[in-house]
């Protein structure tokens, strides 16, 4: 990567000389543009990704110092070097007051310029690395808050202040893509979202999914975003989309995340539509019944484990009995049942189950449920669906199911190795019993979960030790370890060397 330079001087010969005779590329820089006035320079700085400006002080109209002041306000990340034929200390003082990177007198010594470039390149690289670390921590915090694991405290964590925004969940519909293609498609979609709405914050939610925070001051701006998303040729057969209602402040990030996820699951359940808006399906969730949310996870866990699959029907029966005891109207009861079926089906679609069978049976069950005129008939529809589902899963090749689930677990570990991953957290995420997941993981990979996680982390640690100047304690934190001593112990057990010894020999 080359850092971009803008040369500003009213004398063409000076600009041409600097541009041609300084060995920019050898020092990591590239001349992106030349301007002959401060106003022209500001115009170019708005259009081009400028990192560094070399500017004369005395020019017709606004001076180089005026340019420096303007850039400090409008583009504070751009560094400036002042050039002047006037060796007046007062110029240097004022330039340094406005954070000039350096002050050089004309005629410019090319070696001096190139030495300066080497120093600035190191500063840019350090700043870039710090920015990456800050961005990584910010994204991790926002994602943690979105999932309800932490509070989005704007003042404590210096989070962005957002007034009105929408949550957008996106997921790849094909779960059998190669890992490299998954990463490429997620990166491509992130860039596409940013190109439409530069202020969007895109988070890598899961192996196949992204969650976006979309600052939109009005419904019209949000509608325009969706329109442009469609006009850019987004492949809606590849991606599923679900959005939340408009939200105010990051304190509502968990609510937005849940709404967008429900809309996405509604889309995955086989419902036609390019982007599902939560506000259009909100009536399904308007009846606040905690029993459904609590039981859905446990039923899924029972269903995906062959040893406990038959118990899921009993669990559903208990859930429905609990609903009936809450004196819901028939319409309310059926609405909650529909919500349960749609969410359950959406979750199952994310696993490696036969999607066509799920879709057909869901539509058939929903149709029969809506025609029921009493509670007993509605309950019978639900139980019939569960019996059919158990039968389907029993017929479905467990080896195929296990292969698909464990592949997703491995992908998740490789993408989230730097976080606090545990067997229990993985089991909860993939709706499996921890003991079943542990056994299945060992069967499919030949390693237990901890061995595989450690292997993934060690590979990344080696890469960072060889190819970065990060401190070992920073690498420790970045790769999922919070105890440097334990980090060194694990690394030595795996490689026979301490991290420091490995770096010295690499």
PyMOL commands that set and color helices and strands:
alter all, ss='L'
color gray80, all
select helices_A, chain A and resi 12-21+25-27+38-47+64-74+89-97+110-146+154-157+179-196+219-231+250-268+278-284+290-304+311-324+330-350+355-371+375-395+398-416+423-429+434-445+449-467+472-478+484-495+499-505
alter helices_A, ss='H'
color red, helices_A
select strands_A, chain A and resi 3-8+29-35+52-56+79-84+102-105+164-172+201-204+209-215+239-243+247-248+275-277
alter strands_A, ss='S'
color yellow, strands_A
deselect
rebuild
show_as cartoon
